Amino acid sequence: MASWAAAQLDYNSAPPNLSTLTDTSLFSTWRPKAHVLPPFGQIGDPCMHYTDPLTGVFHVGYLFNGGSGATTDDLVTYTDLNADGDPFIVAGGINDPVAVFDGSVIPSGINGLPTLLYTSVSYLPIQWTIAYTRGSETQSLAVSSDGGKNFTKLEQGPVIPSPPFAVNVTGFRDPYVFQSAQLDTLLNSTEGAWYVVISGGVHGDGPSQFLYRQHDVDFQYWEEMGQWWHETANSTWGNGDFAGRWGFNFETGNVFTLDEEGYNEDGQTFVTLGAEWSLEPTVPQVSDYREMLWAAGNVSRSDASEARFTPTMAGKLDWGHSAYAAAGKVLPASSVAATKSAAPDRFISYVWLTGNFYGTQSFPAAQNWTGALLLPRELSLGAISNVVDNDLSRETGSWSISAEDTSSGLLQLSTLRQNIAREPLAALLASNKSFVEPGQTISRPGSTTFAQSPDTKFFVVMANLSFPRSARETDLKGGFKILSSEHESTKIYYQFSNESIIVDRSNSSAAAESSAGIDIRNEAGRLRLFDVVEDGDERIETLELMIVVDNSIVEIHANGRFAIGTWIR
């Protein structure tokens, strides 16, 4: 029915007001092929991922009428856990009469079965701009004995029934379970203990992550370990250019440890998190901004013998306006997907791309689906070598100095490396229609047409752009125009004046002229190209650009440390 209805649209004429179209008539028009989304309807936060300890298959979860998801044995193709994307857990129990929020899974938990710790919701609204209702968010358990098709709630109260005593929280949700050899040693814990961070904040004080430790083998009791990370309200990392704001409330926090290969329990501690904030004056129940951030840092013990996380570098996991609520999980080398690709232990993260800007835009209902998950990313500890020791590299940003050679005046920088996971990347690049454009040197303003161009809305562009050293103090721009026609085009370029990659969507959608709800605001994200030395010559770091177009979803990745996910419709 959806395909038949879509075929009746005349794509050679000016778009009509899309709100007048019949249900599902736009179902296929902008639907992606390579990205995860349910069969229909609106997808929410990614969460509740895990590798099945019996089958080695990876489960990718997300909010959809509760908690729903799919399985994959290669990170390329996915199979819905239940028919029509039906959820494996829904609201309506004694602990969650109103809603099921984000949670995470202990793969071998109660009786060795996958065990879900999730936020059970009893009252709404919940928002950092209004007073918090005690008891609105608690943390409860559910167990699956049928391969993840259903998670059965324990017939008992919440295992974490309230925020810490006498703390006036802004939120208390999205529990993330993890293991940490470093915390085991620091806190004299049983080896292999499970920990939980719960995201939120404190009214009038700032955003926080609350740390808990497993107390018993059945996961019934969790020991409060204090606010292991807290930031001043609406403060920034450095001047905020490379990491936005910490905001007033943290959400969807993940904690994991990485080395240069991927996940390593003895590696550097990283956190991914969502941060909510608004401009003054704040409006009740409104967050003007949501930022998808990451931070790396040191874990230490406070004078009160509590664990503390202190950032040493921070940045944005994704710069897209609609990209938020990332959630990841360790994908072990023993999993089916990793065995097929000979991959080591990895931390795989999915980012949510909301399709209606967090419910504030009335995107045409005729599409009958909203939002998707961006391509899975494998995260690791990245290195930038042979960097010139100057003000650019010494600034507080999304990097830290890991080594310095005073004799040469060169530094090695550390950062978060994020790349599209190797399996889907290989699948995207496996097309038999690939071609290579010859290299060009462009010395004057204007555009150059390629000898060939993609003839579909499903393609990948990979390019290296080198700039002269003189570009540093100019407004030089360089990039690409994609999805071009007589009436539409989108520009993606790097500009030196503010060290940013810009996605110019001002002319990206003819439909936006006749229909509300299509976001054509420009996207932008900061990426510093450092001064580096190569073969004895100093130059500006090469821009290594990858543009993935999957119908209406466009992802821009650069230099293994930058990403923007956005819509072009």
Buried (B, 14 or more C-beta within 10 A) or exposed (E): EBEEBBEEBEEEEEBEEBBEBEEBBBBBBBBBEBBBBBEBBBBBBBBBBBBBBEBBBBBBBBBBBBBBBBBBBBBBEBEBBBEEBBBBBBBEBEBBEBBBBBBBBBBBBBEEBBBBBBBBBBBEEBBBBEEBEEEBBBBBBBBBEEBBBBBBBBEEEBBBEBBBEEBEBBBBBBBBBBBBBBBBEBBEBEEEBBBBBBBBBBBEBBBBBBBBBBBEEBBEEBBBBBBBBBBEBBEBBEEBBBBBBBBBBBBBBBBBBBBEBBBBBEBBBBBBBBBBBBEEEBEEEEBEEBBBBBBBBEBEEEEEEBBBBEBBBBBBBBBBBBBBBBBBBBBBBEBBBBEEBEBBBBBBBBBBBBBBBBEEBEBBBBBBBBBBBBBBBBBBBBBBEBBBBEEBBEEBBBBBBBEBEEEEEBBBBBBBBBBBBBBBBBBBEEEEEEEEEEEEEEEEEEEEEEEEEBEEBBBBBEBEBBBEEEBBEEEBBBBBBBBBEEEBBBBBBBBBEEBBBBBBBEBBBBBBEBBEBBBBEEBBBBBBBBBBBEEEEEBBBBBBBBBBBBBBBBBBBBBBBBBBBBBBB
